[in-house]
Amino acid sequence: MTSINFDAVLLPENISFDIYKKLILLLNENDEWRKVAEYFGVFSDNDIQYILKSLEPAEKLIFELGSRLCTIEIFCTALEKCQLFNILLLFKTYFCITEQSALPEDCKLQMVTRGEKFILFVKAIGIPPPKYQWFCDNVELKEKNESTLVLENFGPNSEGEYYCVVNQEGYESIVSNSFNLILAPESPVILLQPSKEEICSVGSSVSLLVKAKGHPKIQYQWYKGNQQLNGCNSSVLNIDITDLSQEGKYRCYIHNSAGEVWSNETFIKVHIAEYCRPSVKIALLISNQLYNNLSHLYKPENDVNTLSCLLKNLGFLVIALQNLNLIEMRNSIYMFAKLLPSDAYVIFYFAGHGFEIQDKFMLPIDIPPAEEYLRSDAICERELLKALFLELLDMCLKPPISTKKKIFQETSNLYEYEADNNLIQGYSTTSYLCPYEKKTVENGLYVECLKRYLMKEKNFRFTDPCHPSSEIQEKFDKLSSLPKNLSLKFDKINIESQVTFSLYLNTFFNTLEISLTNLNDYRVTCEALEEKISFTLIRKEDVIIHVKNVQRLIKDKSLTLHLMKNDEIVDTAFIDVGKPLIAVADLWKKDNFNVGNLK
């Protein structure tokens, strides 16, 4: 482009026709001529109106400026001040930054939220086009050479002073505004709490660990009770147990400039005498919800699932079963009792129907109708007492209706039992009453309370650590064994589905959950040559099959899957599930009070 740089040349002299034509066109566009007229400050409102009435206002302005002895150089200065750089390029090559990100005038730092996408930009004009290079803390950012800088997922490593250097041949480099970006302050959030209790002996050591995140850098300070422990200002507190003075409650104060938080307390118990820990902590939970001849219940499944999760967090081996008949209940209880060593912590929990006549009785799902059942059709609580440490019965304790003469005339079995200090009994209600539950609440009232108080510190502690023997762990693992996950091929339609197996709700040992992928386009049906088991099929993202009552399997079992379209079977495949989970215990056998299959 030809440059015109005449300090004393008046408008519009020595301007070629092509440039003059473009000049008038650009000044008329969006009334840009007004900016120039207002910049000079020599035109009154009447002058502006006079120019506006012209057919070519821009041409009239140029004429008026020329008559006022305005040179091309002065005119170019006006264009620069008005930031009309596209018009300025008609007269001279030019290089400058026209637009860029800016911080508020009273703000030296820009705070950015963690994870936010932050954008900085610089726009410059010049011929040939300018080149950009971004820097952070005076370090060149490789491959960041566009006019826009995008900072994805802003975090601590993104903090710094950002600026852009713009280069143009024949000109000195121009540096953009600098942008001091910092991560917005975040109050500390605890990611890992220290353990709630540590039992130590004199001469041992213990470490308490807490992990937290926050910004700026968080600081730690440990306390014993309300006393600050000098020098203990890391995420780990190491304590050498020398005497009983180390016993007490410890917690950590975590803070930064954005906020503060306290960790949970850890109670350190110091034992001088030898402390006997349990060899195993194990629980049997039974949920009877769907009765053949009595009303169905709402909460047993949820209550057992909730209690199972709580006990697993306390280190218990949990066997959870649902909807058992009389033989299965009795066999499962005796099987459970034979698993127990003498120094075990044991919990038995039953949720279902029950009644009380002298003793308390738990009802299996195959109990006869209310007018007909006898005590011999139920499980007496005294059958449990010799083997258990904590027995919880979440059931009705009302006596049967008085019109049932047979049950009152029945001669009941006698169960010998001598009281010892190894038993705690808990009931969800008192004699002659029913337990309380609401349809709108996830759990019954009894389990709601257990959730809050089961971990309280007492002379008995379910939080005590233990290390189950390999023999008990092996038997428990066999009761919870699952078929191996597999790939299932439907040859006719050339579809492969991934099949995974798990416990229903990750809790119940007698309900197998099967998940199948890649079958969204088909209706799936399932069948097996076994009347004693049942199926529930759910379609979510995957096809979910619940195989219920697996405790009734007599031998290895395979399932037949049919894929259907338009009510026609398009392909069939088979899944071999064997005898999974509790099925290996043969709970279906009458008078099968051994666990031979688990040995």
N, C-alpha and C positions, 0 to 999 in steps of 0.2 A: 504494500500500500504506500502511496506517496504521502510523505509528511508535509504539512504546511505549518511552518513555524515563523511567521512574520510578526515581529513585535509591533511594527508600525503600520501594518496593512489593515485598512478599515474594512468592516463588513459592508457588502459581501464581495469585495474585490478579490480577484485572483482565485476565486472558487470555481472549479469546473462545473459545467451544467449538471453532470451526473451527481456530483457530491451535493450541489445545491438542491437538486430535486429530492435526494434522500434525506437531506437535512430538514426540508419543509415537511416531508412525509412523517418523519419521526417526531418532530416537534408538535405536529397536529395530533398525533396519536395520544389518546388519553389526556389531551390538553397539557402536554408536558411544557409547552411554551409559557404557561402560567408560572411554573416554578422559576423559570429563568427571569421572567418579568418581575416577580416578587423579590428575587434575589438582588436585582439591581437597585430596587427601592426608589426609583425615580419616576415611577408611573403611578399616577393617582387612580382612584377608582373609576373616574370618568375615562381616563386613558385606557384602562383595561376594558371597559365596556365598548369603547371606540374600536379597539383591536378585535374584540370578540365579534363585532358586527361585520367584520370583513369576511369575504369569501374564503380567504386563506389567512387566518389569524397569525400563523407562524411566519408567513411571508411579510405581513404587516409589521410584526415584531422586529424581524431582521432589518427592515427598512428604517424603523424608528431608532434602533440601536446604532445603525450606520450613521444616521443623521446626527446622533449624539456623540460621534467620534469614537465609537466602540471598536477597538481593534480585535483581530481574530484571537490574539493571545489572551486578551481580557475575556472574550467570549468563552474560550476554552477553560479558563479558570472558573467561570460561572458554571459551566457544565460539570466540572469536577466537584465543585461545592454542592451542587444539586444532585450529585451522584447519578448523573445521566451519562454513564460510561459508554453505553452502546452508541450514543450520539458523538461522544468525544472521540471514539475510534475512527470517525470519518475524517478527522483532522490530523491525528497523530497516533502512533503506536503508544499503548498505555499499559501499565501493569500496577494493579492494586487489589487489595482484598475488599470485596463489596459487601459480603455478609459473613457472619460467624456467630457461633454460640456465645452467649454472654451470661455472666452471673449477675444477680441483683447488685445494685451499687453498694448496699450496706452489708454484703455477704462476701467474705474472702474465701470461704470454704463451701463446697456443695456436698451435702450428705446424701448418700445413695443407699437405698434399702437392699439388704442381702438378697441375692437372686434376681434383682431388677435388671432390665436391659436399659443401658444408658447410651445416648447418642450425642456425639459432638460433631459439629460440621464447620467448614470454612469454604467460602466461595470467593474465587479471585478471577479477574479478567485480564486478558493479555493476548497478544498474537506473537508467536504461536501459543497454544493453550499452556497455562502454567502447570508445574509439577508440584505434587504435595508429598510431604514426609512427616509422619507423626512421631512424637517423642513422649516418653514418660520419665520424669526425673532425670532429664538430659540423656536418656538412653534411647537410641533409635529403635523403634518398633518394627521388626522385620515384616515385610509384606503389607504394612499399613500405609499405603501410598495413594489412597483415594481421598476425595474431599470430605467424605463422611467416615467417622470412626465409630464403630458399634462395639460396645463393651457388653458382651453377653454374660449373664449369671454373675453379677457383680459380687465380689467377695473381698476378704482381707488382702489377697494378692493383687487386687485391682487398684488399690489405693495409690495415689501419687499425683504429681503435677504434670498435667498433659498440655501440650501445645503443638502447633503445626508450623513447619517451615515451608514456605511457598517459594519456589524458584522459577525464574524466567530468564531466558537468554538475554544478555546485554544489560541486565538490571541486578541490583543487589537483592539478596534474599529478603523476604518479608516474614516476620514471625507473628503468628496470631496471638490473640489473648491467651493467657495461661489459665488452666482450669484445675484448681486444687480439689480433687475428689477424695472423699473419705467415706468409709462404711458407717452408716447410721448406727448409733449406739444400740446395743441389745442387752436387755437384762439377763443375768445368768439363768440358765435352764439346766437342771440336773438330769444327766443321761443315765447315770448308774449310782444307785444308793448303796451305802454300806450295809452289811448284814445287820439284822435286827438283834441278834444275840451271838455272843462268842463265849464258849465255856473253855476255860484255860486252867492249867495247873501251874503251880509255882515252878519257875525254871524254864517255862516255855515262852514263846513270843507269839504275837498276833499282829496282823496288818489289817488296817481298815482302809478301804479304797472308795473314793467318790470321784465321779467324772462329771464335768459340766462344760457347757459351751456358753459363749457370750462375747460381746465386743464393746469397748476395747478389752484387752487381756484381763481375764478374771484372776482374782487373788483368793487364796484359801487361808483360813485360820481355824485350827482345831480347838475345841473346848472340852473340858471334863466338867459336867454340870454347868455352872455359870463361870467357871474359872478358866481364863485364857491360858493355853499351853504355849509358853514362849518358845520360839524357834520351830514350831510345828505349823508351817505355812506352805505345805505342798498338798497335792491331791491324795497322798498316801501317808497314813499315820502308823508308824512302827512302834510297838510297845513291848518291852521286855518285862515279863511278869516276874517280879522278885518277891512280892508279898501281897497281902490282902489289900494294901493301899491302892493298888491299881484297879480294884473292882469299882464299878460305877458306870454312869451313862456318858457316852461320848458323842459329840456331834461336830459338824463342820460348818463354819460361817463362810459363805461364798459371795463375793461382791465385786463390782466394778463401778465406774462412774454412772452407769445407767440403772443400777438397781442392786438388790441383794436377795439372798435366799438361804435358808438353813436346811441342812440335810436331815434325814431321819436320825433318831437316836439309836446308838448301838449299846446294848447292855453287856458289859464284860463281867462275867461271873468267874470268880477265882475259887478253885477247889484245891484244898490242901490234901484232903483224903482222896483215895482213888474213887473215881466216878465211873459208875457202870452205865454205859450207854446201851440203848437197845440194839440188838443185832439186826433188826429189820422193823420197818413201819409198813403195815399192810392194812388194806381196808376192803371190805366187801359191801357194795352198795346195790340194793335191789329196788327197782322201780316197777310196781304193778299198777298200770294205768287203765288198760283195756280189759275189763272183766266180761266173762261170757254171760253171767246171769245177774250181775249187779251193775249199778250205774257206773259209767266211766268217770274217771277223775281228770282234773285239768293240769295239775302241777308236778306229779311224780317225776316225769321225764326231765323237766327243767330243773327240779330240785337236785336230782342225782347228777345231772351234768354240771351244775354249779358247784356242788360239793366235791365232785371228782376233780375239777380244775383247782379248787382250793387245796385239796389234800395233795395233789401232785406237786404243787408249789412248795408244800411242806416236806417233800421228799418221800411221800408214801407210794408204795406199789398199790394201785387201785384196780380192783376187778369190779366192773359195773355191768349189771344184767337187767333186762327189762322183760316184763310180762311172762312170768314163770308159773307153771302149774305146780301142783303139790309135790310130785316126785322130783321135779327139777329144783324146786326151792330146797327141799330137804337134802338132796344130793349136793347142791352147790354149797350149802352150809357145812356139811360134813367134809366135803372136799377142801373147803377153805380152812376148816379147823385142822386138818391133817397137814396143811402147808406150814403151820405156825410152830416156830421154836418157842421154848419156854420164856425167853427174855425179849419177846416182841412187843411192840406197841401195836394194838389192834383196834380197829373201829368196824362196827357193823351198823349199817343204816338201812332201814326199810321204810319205803313210802308206798302206801296203798291202803286198802280197806283193812279194818281190824275190829276186834271187840274184846270185852273183858268180862269174864266170869271167874272170880277168884284169881286166876292168872290172866295174862294178856296174850292174845292170839293174833297172828298175822294171817291174812287170807290170801291164798293163791288165786290165780285168775280163773281156775276151773272149779271154784267153790260152787256147790249147788245153790239153788235159789234161796232167798232170805228165810223162807218158811221151812226149809228142809235141812240146811247144813248143820253139822255137828262139830264138836271140838276136834274130833278125830280127822275132820276134813281140813284142819288148819294147822299152823306151826305154832307151838307154844314157846314163849320167850325163854322158858327155863331150859329148853333144849340148847340154848346158846351160852348160858351163863358161865360154864366151866372154862370155856376157851377164850372169853372176850375180856377186853380192858375197858372199852367204851362202847356201849350199846345205845343206839338212838332209834326210837320207834316213832315215826311220823305217821300216825294213823288214828282212827277213831277208837275211843275207849268206852263206848256205850255198850251196855249189855244187849243181847239179842232181844227181839220183841217178845213180850211175855206170853204170847199165844203159841210160841214154839215149845211145846211140852217135851218133845223128844230130847232136846239139848239139855234141859234141866234134869231129866231122868237119866242121862247118860253117865256112865262111870268113866271118869277121865283117867288118863295115865298120870302116874306120880313120877316126878323128876327130883332126884336127890341133889341137893346143892348146899355146900357149906360156905358161908360168907367169908370173904377174904378182902385184903386191901387192894386187890387188883381190878376192881370193877367200878365203873361209873355208869349209871343208867340215866338216860334222858328220854323224855316223852314230850310230844308236841302239844299235849293237852292233859287234863286231869281226868280222873275216873268219871264216867257218866256223861262225858262231853265229847264233841267232835273238834278236830283242829280247824283253824281259821285259814281260809284262802280266798283270794279274789281273782276273777277272770282277767281283770285289767292289769294285774301285777305279775311279773315274770315268775316269781317264786312264792311259795307259801310262807306264812309268817315265821314258822320255825326255822327254815333255812335262811330267811332274811336275818334273823338274829344270830344264827350260827356263823354267818359270813363275818359278822362284826366281832364276835367274842371267842371264836375257836382258837385264835392265836394269842389270846391274853396270857400273860405270865402268871403261872400258878406253880404249885409244888410238882405237878405233872406237866410236862412240856412236850407237846407234839412237834415243837420246833427242834427238839434235840436231834443232832446229826446221827446218822447210822450208816453202816456199810453192809448191805445184805450179802449173805454168803453166796458163793457161786451156784450152789445147789438150788437155793430158793429162787435166785434170779433166773436160772435156767428153766425151772418149772413155770415161773411167771411168764417168761418170754414165750414158752410153748403155748400157754393159754391165750396169748395175744398175737400168735403168729398169723401172718397174712399170706395169701398167694403172691407170687412174684408178679410185678407189673409186666405187661406184655404188649406186643403189637398184634392186633387182630385184623386179618385180611378177609375182605369180602370179594371173592374171586370173580363172581359174575359181573359185578358193577365196578370192579377194579378200584376199591376204596380201602384204605388202611386206617384203622382207628387205634389210638393209643388208650390202653386200658390200665387204670390205676385202682388199687384196692386200699381201703382204710377202714377204721372203726367208725361207725355212725356217731357223729358229733365228736369224734376222736375220744369217745368215752365207752360205748357199750360193747361188751365182748360177745354178745349174741346177736348183733345186727351188723352185717357186712355191707359197706358202701362201695359200689362200683361206679367209676366215672369213665365215660367213653367220649372221645372227641370225634369231630369231623362227620357227625351224623345229622346235621341240622336239616338236611333236605328230605329226611325220611321219618316215617312214623316207626317207632321201635316197640316190639312186643317181646316179652321174655317168658319162658316156661321151663319147667323141670319136672321130671318124673318123680315127684316127691310131694305128697299132699300136706306134709307137716310143716313145710316152710312156706312163706308167703313173700310177695314182692310189692314194693311201691316204686313207681317210675316217675321221676321228676325231670322236666326239661328246663334247664337254665342255659348257660353258655354251652355246657356239655350235657349229655344225657346221664342222669344219675339214677342208679338202681339200688334200692335198699332191700337186701335179702334178710328177712327177719326170721327169728326162731332157729338159727343155725345150730343151737344146742340139741335140736331134735334129729339132726342128720345121723343116720346109722352107718353110712359108708361114704366114700368119696363121691362127690356130686359134680356134675357138669350142667351148665345152663345153656339153653338154646335161645339164640337171638334171631328174630325175624325182622328184616327191613321191609317196610311196606310203602307202596305208592298207589293211590287210587284204590285202596282196599285190596290190593294184590301183593303177595309176597314176591319181592324182586331178588332177595338173596337171604342166605341163612349162614350163621357161623356158631361155633360152640366155644364156651369158656369153661375150662376145668378149674373149679375152685377147691377141689379136694375136700378135706374136713378142716375148715379154717377156725381160728379163734377158739372159743370154749367148746366147740364140737368134739375136740379130742378127749374131753373128760367124760363123754358118754353119760351126760346127766339124765338122759331119757330112760336109763335102765332102772327098773324097780329094785330097791334094796341094794343099790350099787354104792355102798358107802366107802369106797376106796378110790384111790387115784392111781391105779395101776398104769394107765396110759401115760401118766406124767413122769413116771420113774425113769 
